[in-house]
Amino acid sequence: MKKLLLTLVLVTVTIILFAQSDYDIIDRNDYYIIKTGFSTKSDTKTVSDIMNLNDVEQLLGKSSKTIREYRETQDDYQETIEYNDGIILRIPESKHGSIKFHITSSNYTLLLKSGEQIKVGMNSNELSMIFPNSFAKRQIIQNINGYNGKTGMLVYFSFKRENKVFIEDAWISFIIGEDGILKEIKTVQPS
C-alpha cells in the first residue's frame, strides 16, 4: 500500500512538472514594478531585490497603509504595504526575494528587463505576444467568487543554477476580463 501511494505521489509530481514546462517562465530578477509613466534608473531594484518598506517607498512613493503581521504557519513576520491607487505588496522577512504583489490598476507597470511593459488595462492580444505559451493555455475561471467568467493565465517563476533552469511552484496570475482586457496581476505562492 505504501509503495502504491509513493508511486502515485511521484507520478503526480512528475505530471505537474511536465505540465508547467508548457507555460512561459520568468525569473524573479527579470522584472521591475514601477509607477506607470516613470522609467527605471540604473539603481532601480528588481522585484527580487525589494527587501522592506523603505525599498518600496523609494520605488513607489509613500504608502497609504502598512501592516506588520506574524504568520504562524511560516513562523515569521510579513510586511503588507498598500497603496490606495491599485497595488498591495507583501514582503516576508525571512524569504527575501519572495515578494507577493497584487496590481489592480493601470497606475503600476510590470517592466520586463527586455523592455516590454505589462499593465492593467492592456489588451489580451498584447499579452499574448509577450507570453505566447501561457496565453495558449489560458482558462476560463469557474467557481471562484468575483472571478467567474474571467480568464486566468499563469507564468511560472523560475531560477537558474549551474546553467540549469528550475521552475518554481509559484507564478504570476494574469486575470483577463470577458472584454479581453487585463484586469489584475498577482502572484500566487502556495505555502
C-alpha positions in Angstrom: 0.0 0.0 0.0 2.8 2.4 0.9 4.6 1.7 -2.4 1.4 2.4 -4.4 0.9 5.7 -2.5 4.5 6.7 -3.1 4.3 5.8 -6.8 1.1 7.9 -7.1 2.7 10.9 -5.5 5.8 10.6 -7.7 3.7 10.3 -10.9 1.6 13.3 -9.8 4.6 15.4 -9.2 6.1 14.4 -12.5 2.9 15.3 -14.4 2.8 18.7 -12.7 6.4 19.4 -13.5 5.9 18.4 -17.2 2.7 20.5 -17.3 4.5 23.5 -16.0 7.1 23.3 -18.8 4.4 24.2 -21.4 4.0 27.6 -19.8 6.1 30.7 -20.1 8.5 31.3 -17.2 10.1 34.4 -15.7 13.0 34.8 -13.3 12.3 37.0 -10.3 15.3 39.1 -11.3 14.0 39.8 -14.7 11.3 42.4 -14.0 10.5 45.6 -12.0 7.3 47.1 -10.6 7.3 50.8 -11.5 4.7 53.6 -11.4 3.3 53.9 -14.9 4.9 56.6 -16.9 8.2 56.5 -14.9 11.3 55.0 -16.4 13.8 52.9 -14.5 17.0 54.4 -13.2 20.3 52.5 -13.0 19.7 52.0 -9.3 16.1 50.7 -9.7 15.7 47.4 -7.9 14.2 44.3 -9.5 11.2 42.8 -7.6 13.5 40.2 -6.1 15.8 42.9 -4.6 13.0 44.6 -2.7 13.5 43.7 1.0 11.4 46.1 3.1 9.1 49.1 3.3 12.0 51.6 2.7 12.8 49.9 -0.7 9.2 50.0 -1.7 8.7 53.7 -0.8 11.9 54.7 -2.6 10.5 53.0 -5.7 6.7 53.9 -5.5 6.4 56.8 -3.0 4.8 57.0 0.4 2.4 54.1 1.1 -1.2 54.5 2.2 -1.2 51.7 4.8 1.4 49.4 6.2 0.9 46.4 8.5 3.5 44.2 10.0 2.0 40.8 10.9 3.1 37.5 12.3 2.4 34.5 10.1 2.1 31.5 12.4 2.3 28.9 9.7 5.6 30.2 8.4 6.8 31.3 11.9 7.9 34.7 10.6 6.8 38.2 10.0 5.5 39.8 6.9 5.0 43.5 5.9 1.9 44.3 3.9 2.2 47.6 2.1 -0.9 49.0 0.5 -1.3 51.9 -1.9 -4.9 53.2 -2.4 -4.3 53.6 -6.1 -4.0 50.0 -7.0 -1.3 47.8 -5.6 -0.6 45.7 -2.5 2.8 44.2 -1.7 3.6 41.5 0.8 7.2 41.1 1.9 8.1 38.2 4.1 11.1 39.0 6.4 12.6 35.5 6.2 12.3 34.8 2.5 13.9 37.7 0.7 13.1 37.8 -3.0 9.7 36.2 -2.4 7.7 39.3 -2.6 4.0 39.0 -3.4 2.0 41.6 -5.2 -1.5 42.3 -6.4 -1.9 45.0 -9.0 -5.5 46.2 -9.8 -5.0 49.5 -11.7 -3.0 50.9 -14.6 -1.1 53.1 -12.2 1.6 50.4 -11.9 3.5 48.5 -14.6 5.5 45.3 -14.7 8.5 46.3 -16.7 10.5 43.3 -18.0 14.2 43.7 -18.5 13.6 43.1 -22.2 11.7 46.5 -22.2 8.2 45.0 -22.5 5.6 46.5 -20.3 2.6 44.8 -18.8 -0.2 46.8 -17.0 -3.8 46.5 -16.1 -6.0 47.8 -19.0 -3.8 46.4 -21.8 -5.4 44.2 -24.4 -5.0 40.4 -24.1 -3.6 40.3 -27.6 -0.6 42.4 -26.4 -0.2 40.0 -23.5 -0.2 37.0 -25.9 2.8 38.4 -27.7 4.8 38.6 -24.5 3.8 35.2 -23.1 2.5 33.1 -26.0 2.8 29.7 -24.4 0.9 30.7 -21.3 -1.7 32.6 -23.3 -2.3 29.5 -25.4 -3.1 27.6 -22.1 -5.3 30.3 -20.5 -8.5 29.0 -19.0 -11.9 30.5 -18.1 -12.2 30.7 -14.3 -15.2 28.9 -12.7 -16.4 28.6 -9.1 -14.3 31.4 -7.6 -16.3 34.3 -6.3 -15.6 37.5 -8.2 -13.7 35.8 -10.9 -16.4 33.6 -12.6 -16.3 34.1 -16.4 -12.9 35.8 -16.4 -9.9 34.2 -17.9 -6.8 33.2 -15.9 -3.3 32.9 -17.4 -0.2 31.7 -15.5 3.5 32.5 -15.9 5.7 30.4 -13.6 8.6 31.7 -11.7 12.0 30.2 -12.5 15.6 30.4 -11.5 18.9 29.3 -12.9 21.5 27.3 -11.0 24.6 25.9 -12.6 23.2 26.7 -16.1 20.0 24.7 -15.4 16.6 26.3 -15.3 14.3 25.3 -12.4 10.6 26.0 -12.4 9.1 27.1 -9.0 5.7 26.1 -7.6 4.8 29.8 -7.7 3.5 32.0 -10.5 2.2 35.3 -11.7 -1.5 35.1 -12.4 -2.9 37.5 -15.1 -6.7 37.9 -14.9 -8.4 38.9 -18.1 -12.0 40.2 -18.2 -14.7 38.9 -20.6 -13.9 42.0 -22.7 -10.4 40.8 -23.4 -8.8 43.5 -21.1 -6.2 42.7 -18.4 -7.9 43.4 -15.0 -5.4 42.1 -12.4 -1.9 40.9 -12.0 -1.0 39.0 -8.9 1.5 36.5 -7.6 0.5 33.1 -6.2 2.9 31.2 -3.9 1.3 28.2 -2.2 2.7 27.7 1.3 
